[in-house]
Amino acid sequence: MDKRQHPRFPARFHSSFTSVAVVSGEGDVIDLSQRGCCVVCKTAVHSGGTITLRVHVLPDEPSITIREAVVRWTREGRFGVEFVSLIPEEWARLQHAVTQLELHPYQRPTDETSDVA
């Protein structure tokens, strides 16, 4: 049973992340909600860790920065995070991005793992 309070919408946004444990990497956000997302990447991250996540929604705009996101699960080159802390301006940009995904759904290619960093 899905315990999420907010629906996640399919997406494909480049992302990068860092943590206080000096873990850093890049990947693709493959679904996004107002409170979390799933990232596909080759970097090993650990459940329970806290990261700063930058989601690059549009090429001509700065990335959305989630100052604090907690890694809730990891498996097979993917991890899920819950957004804990965003400044108000970033929160508004995130809400706009999620609304756009809801209004104009992203169509995933047949092979989700193609061209994943």
For each residue, the residues with C-beta under 8 A, 3 or more apart:
1:
2:
3:
4: 7 8 33 35 36
5: 35
6: 33 34 35 36
7: 4 33 102
8: 4 31 32 33 36 37 38
9: 31 32 33 98 101 102 105 106
10: 30 31 101 105 106 107 108
11: 29 30 31 32 37 101 106
12: 28 29 30 106 108
13: 28 29 32 55 56 57
14: 26 27 28 29 56 117
15: 26 27 28 29 39 53 54 55 56 63
16: 24 25 26 27 53 54 56 63
17: 23 24 25 26 27 39 45 51 52 53 54 69
18: 22 23 24 51 52
19: 22 23 24 45 49 50 51 52
20: 50
21: 49
22: 18 19
23: 17 18 19 43 44 45 49 51
24: 16 17 18 19 43
25: 16 17 41 42 43 45
26: 14 15 16 17 41 43 117
27: 14 15 16 17 39 40 41 42 43 116 117
28: 12 13 14 15 39 40 41 116 117
29: 11 12 13 14 15 32 37 38 39 55
30: 10 11 12 37 38 39 40 78 108 112
31: 8 9 10 11 37 38
32: 8 9 11 13 29 37 55 97 98 101
33: 4 6 7 8 9 36 37 98
34: 6 83 94 95 98
35: 4 5 6 82 83
36: 4 6 8 33 69 72 80 81 82 83
37: 8 11 29 30 31 32 33 53 55 80 81 83
38: 8 29 30 31 78 79 80 81
39: 15 17 27 28 29 30 53 78 79 80 81
40: 27 28 30 77 78 112 113 116
41: 25 26 27 28 45 77 78 79 116 117
42: 25 27 77 117
43: 23 24 25 26 27
44: 23 74
45: 17 19 23 25 41 49 51 71 74 79
46: 49 71 74
47: 71 72 73 74 79
48: 70 71
49: 19 21 23 45 46 70 71
50: 19 20 68 69 70 71 84
51: 17 18 19 23 45 69 71 81
52: 17 18 19 65 66 67 68 69
53: 15 16 17 37 39 65 66 69 81 83
54: 15 16 17 63 64 65 66
55: 13 15 29 32 37 63 64 66 94 97
56: 13 14 15 16 59 63
57: 13 61 63 64 93 97
58: 61
59: 56
60:
61: 57 58
62:
63: 15 16 54 55 56 57
64: 54 55 57 90 93 94 97
65: 52 53 54 86 87 90
66: 52 53 54 55 69 81 83 84 85 86 90 94
67: 52 85 86 87 90
68: 50 52 83 84 85
69: 17 36 50 51 52 53 66 81 82 83 84
70: 48 49 50 81 82 84
71: 45 46 47 48 49 50 51 74 79 80 81
72: 36 47 80 81 82
73: 47 79 80
74: 44 45 46 47 71 78 79 80
75: 78 79
76:
77: 40 41 42 116
78: 30 38 39 40 41 74 75
79: 38 39 41 45 47 71 73 74 75
80: 36 37 38 39 71 72 73 74
81: 36 37 38 39 51 53 66 69 70 71 72
82: 35 36 69 70 72
83: 34 35 36 37 53 66 68 69 86 94
84: 50 66 68 69 70
85: 66 67 68
86: 65 66 67 83 90 91 94
87: 65 67 90 91
88: 91 92
89: 92 93
90: 64 65 66 67 86 87 93 94
91: 86 87 88 94 95
92: 88 89 95 96
93: 57 64 89 90 96 97
94: 34 55 64 66 83 86 90 91 97 98
95: 34 91 92 98 99
96: 92 93 99 100
97: 32 55 57 64 93 94 100 101
98: 9 32 33 34 94 95 101 102
99: 95 96 102 103
100: 96 97 103 104
101: 9 10 11 32 97 98 104 105 106
102: 7 9 98 99 105
103: 99 100
104: 100 101
105: 9 10 101 102
106: 9 10 11 12 101
107: 10
108: 10 12 30 112
109: 112 114
110:
111: 114
112: 30 40 108 109 116
113: 40 116
114: 109 111
115:
116: 27 28 40 41 77 112 113
117: 14 26 27 28 41 42
